[in-house]
Amino acid sequence: AVVSTQSGHYGRGLVEFYAPWCGHCKKLAPEWASAASSLKGKVKLGAVDATQFPDLAGRYGVRGYPTIKYFPAGAKLDAEEYDGGRTAGDIVAWAEERLEQFAEPPEIRELLNDDVFREECREKSICLVSILPDILDTGAAGRNEYLQILLQLGDKYKKRKFGWVWSFAGEQDKLQDSLEIGGAGFPALAALNIKKNAVLHHRGGFSKDGINEFLQYVIAGRIAPMVLRQDVPKLRKAAQWDGLDGQMPEEEDYSDLDDIELDDLEEIKIEL
């Protein structure tokens, strides 16, 4: 339903400024109502009678009718001018494009269990699987640099609805083996289309530009996929990374061996 409003506080949505006597406004009304129904729960559509609230119309630079403004979030003087068509389909398409533009980037999820893999890979057309080096090889700063690259690319390609997951070398070794990923070392990345039983391996450097070029090739179909030669196994449960540097395992303390006398060694030899 179209919300009639005059407060100037619209949330994220489109607002039509109209006049009751305006012929073009009357023609737009059923299209506006239809678009409001299609966008329910996603984008609000409001309507303001500019003849009743001329100050409000003036605040947003309304000079003719109908005038449609897009408010990214709340009432703003720099509300964006709507420049789309006047059919319900045009309005819906324009609003959904803005939704994607302002949407949050996808989460880069650590592969902690099989549920994560199912949600990000089995239920999406393509997921990007990254296997990073062990934390002892990169430290927290190095790992976060890799994750930041993935986050930036996730934001750039959010319209594609890719899944984005990561683990580190050896943590999900059976998955690594099934995808044949990491043979040239880590970090490594592959695009997985599990519904087509296919995987595409990134052969370049693990950089924003390198992975971006790889994704362009994937989208354009310029890389031949490899058929998975074995089923993807169920993932084991893993402990979530705590965001800290790794700790070297404690070495065994052999200092007490210095206290052994040569006579003791002779006795050991005789007993043997």
Stockholm file with secondary structure:
# STOCKHOLM 1.0

chainA/1-272         AVVSTQSGHYGRGLVEFYAPWCGHCKKLAPEWASAASSLKGKVKLGAVDATQFPDLAGRYGVRGYPTIKYFPAGAKLDAEEYDGGRTAGDIVAWAEERLEQFAEPPEIRELLNDDVFREECREKSICLVSILPDILDTGAAGRNEYLQILLQLGDKYKKRKFGWVWSFAGEQDKLQDSLEIGGAGFPALAALNIKKNAVLHHRGGFSKDGINEFLQYVIAGRIAPMVLRQDVPKLRKAAQWDGLDGQMPEEEDYSDLDDIELDDLEEIKIEL
#=GR chainA/1-272 SS CCEECCSSCCCSEEEEEECTTCHHHHHHHHHHHHHHHHTTTTSEEEEEETTTCHHHHHHTTCCSSSEEEEESSSCCTTCEECCSCSSHHHHHHHHHHHHHHHSCCCCCEECCSHHHHIIIIISSSCEEEEEECCHHHHHHHHHHHHHHHHHHHHHHTGGGTCEEEEEETTTTHHHHHHHTCCTTCSSEEEEEEGGGTEEEECCSCSSHHHHHHHHHHHHHTCSCCEECSSCCCCCCCCCCCCSSCCCCCCCCCCGGGGGCCHHHHHHHHHHC
#=GC SS_cons         CCEECCSSCCCSEEEEEECTTCHHHHHHHHHHHHHHHHTTTTSEEEEEETTTCHHHHHHTTCCSSSEEEEESSSCCTTCEECCSCSSHHHHHHHHHHHHHHHSCCCCCEECCSHHHHIIIIISSSCEEEEEECCHHHHHHHHHHHHHHHHHHHHHHTGGGTCEEEEEETTTTHHHHHHHTCCTTCSSEEEEEEGGGTEEEECCSCSSHHHHHHHHHHHHHTCSCCEECSSCCCCCCCCCCCCSSCCCCCCCCCCGGGGGCCHHHHHHHHHHC
//
